[in-house]
Amino acid sequence: MHRVQNRRPVQALTVLGVAGGSVLLDQITKTIAEDGLRDGPIDLIFGTRFVLTYNSGAAFSIGSGRSGVFTLLASVTVLAMTAYAVFTKQSLPRTVMFALIIGGASGNLFDRLFRGNGGRVIDFMELTRWWPVFNVADMSLFFGIVLMLALTFREERSARHSQ
């Protein structure tokens, strides 16, 4: 792993800024979706549409009806990842990666804890009829995981070339 100077305050601000921005954008778009989609979906192009749904499960509605379990898991995950991201030395790309994942998990956790949806997550973007409906928090999680995979592959490739 590359040596990184002591930059914990910068890391903490980066995690807070990126994760907080993700949660804020997620919650704003969900509020707009709840207000604007009550009368039904809005069709866009090529099967893409905005449609208001509530998900009590995880990604792809896995574990529907088990909102309490996902609330507990998300709470522990957010706390553990935040502590790890802030208190261990990380490169900027890794800090952003953790922040995106934390922000995505926190956005959906906010729905479960603080919105009057019975512990369900608001989803409203549908790309096609066969792909699950998702939200901004899901996109943040997705891009954080993609960044994690890219950084892991880059580090493995770099390690192989340095041997």
C-alpha positions in Angstrom: 0.0 0.0 0.0 1.2 3.5 -0.8 2.4 5.6 2.1 0.0 8.4 2.7 0.9 11.4 4.9 -1.2 12.0 8.0 -4.3 13.5 6.4 -7.0 12.3 8.8 -8.7 15.8 9.0 -8.8 15.9 5.2 -10.0 12.3 5.1 -12.7 13.1 7.6 -13.9 16.1 5.7 -13.8 14.2 2.4 -15.9 11.4 3.9 -18.3 13.8 5.5 -18.6 16.0 2.3 -19.0 13.2 -0.2 -21.2 11.0 2.0 -23.2 14.0 3.2 -23.7 15.3 -0.4 -24.8 11.9 -1.5 -27.4 11.7 1.3 -28.6 15.2 0.7 -29.1 14.7 -3.1 -30.7 11.3 -2.4 -33.2 12.8 0.1 -34.0 15.8 -2.1 -34.7 13.6 -5.1 -36.8 11.2 -3.0 -38.9 14.1 -1.7 -39.4 15.4 -5.2 -40.3 11.8 -6.4 -42.9 11.3 -3.6 -44.5 14.7 -4.4 -44.4 14.4 -8.2 -45.2 10.7 -8.8 -48.3 10.3 -6.6 -50.5 10.4 -9.7 -48.6 7.7 -11.5 -45.4 7.1 -13.5 -43.8 9.5 -15.9 -42.6 7.8 -19.1 -39.4 9.1 -20.6 -37.6 7.4 -23.6 -36.6 3.8 -24.5 -38.6 2.3 -21.6 -37.1 4.6 -19.0 -39.5 6.1 -16.5 -39.9 7.6 -13.1 -42.2 5.4 -10.9 -42.7 5.7 -7.2 -42.2 2.4 -5.3 -41.4 1.4 -1.7 -38.9 -1.4 -1.0 -38.8 -3.2 2.3 -36.0 -5.4 1.2 -32.4 -4.9 -0.1 -31.2 -4.5 -3.6 -33.4 -6.2 -6.2 -36.1 -6.4 -3.4 -34.2 -9.4 -1.9 -35.5 -10.1 1.6 -38.7 -8.1 1.2 -40.5 -7.6 4.5 -37.3 -7.8 6.5 -36.7 -4.1 6.9 -35.6 -4.4 10.5 -32.8 -6.7 9.6 -31.6 -4.4 6.9 -31.8 -1.4 9.2 -29.6 -3.1 11.7 -27.1 -4.3 9.1 -26.9 -0.9 7.4 -26.4 0.9 10.8 -23.5 -1.4 11.8 -22.0 -1.1 8.3 -22.2 2.7 8.1 -20.6 3.0 11.6 -17.9 0.5 10.9 -17.0 1.9 7.4 -17.0 5.5 8.6 -14.6 4.6 11.5 -12.4 2.7 9.1 -12.4 5.4 6.4 -11.6 8.2 8.9 -9.2 6.5 11.3 -7.0 4.5 8.8 -4.7 6.1 6.3 -6.3 6.0 2.9 -5.5 7.5 -0.5 -8.0 10.1 -1.8 -9.6 7.6 -4.3 -10.1 5.1 -1.5 -11.5 7.8 0.8 -14.0 8.8 -2.0 -14.8 5.1 -2.5 -15.7 4.6 1.2 -17.6 7.9 1.2 -19.8 6.9 -1.7 -20.6 3.6 -0.1 -21.3 5.2 3.3 -23.4 7.9 1.6 -25.5 5.4 -0.3 -26.1 3.1 2.7 -26.9 6.2 4.8 -29.4 7.5 2.3 -31.4 4.3 2.3 -31.0 4.0 6.1 -32.4 7.5 6.5 -35.6 6.3 4.7 -36.0 3.3 7.0 -35.5 5.3 10.2 -36.9 8.7 9.6 -39.5 8.7 6.8 -43.0 7.5 7.5 -42.7 4.5 5.1 -42.9 1.7 7.5 -39.2 1.1 7.3 -39.2 1.0 3.5 -36.9 2.7 1.0 -38.2 5.0 -1.7 -37.2 4.0 -5.2 -38.2 5.9 -8.3 -35.9 5.4 -11.3 -36.6 2.6 -13.7 -34.4 2.0 -16.7 -36.4 -0.9 -18.2 -39.3 -3.0 -17.0 -36.9 -5.9 -16.2 -34.4 -3.9 -14.1 -35.3 -3.1 -10.5 -36.4 0.5 -9.6 -33.6 2.4 -7.8 -32.6 5.7 -6.3 -29.7 8.1 -5.9 -28.4 6.2 -2.8 -28.3 3.0 -4.9 -26.3 4.9 -7.5 -23.9 6.1 -4.9 -23.4 2.5 -3.6 -23.0 1.2 -7.2 -20.3 3.8 -8.1 -18.5 3.2 -4.7 -18.3 -0.5 -5.4 -17.2 0.0 -9.0 -14.5 2.3 -7.7 -13.5 -0.3 -5.2 -13.2 -3.0 -7.9 -11.2 -0.7 -10.1 -8.8 0.3 -7.3 -8.4 -3.4 -6.3 -7.6 -4.5 -9.9 -5.2 -1.6 -10.3 -3.4 -2.4 -7.0 -3.2 -6.1 -7.9 -1.8 -5.3 -11.4 0.7 -2.9 -9.9 1.8 -5.5 -7.3 2.3 -8.1 -10.1 4.4 -5.7 -12.1 6.6 -4.7 -9.2 7.6 -8.3 -8.4 
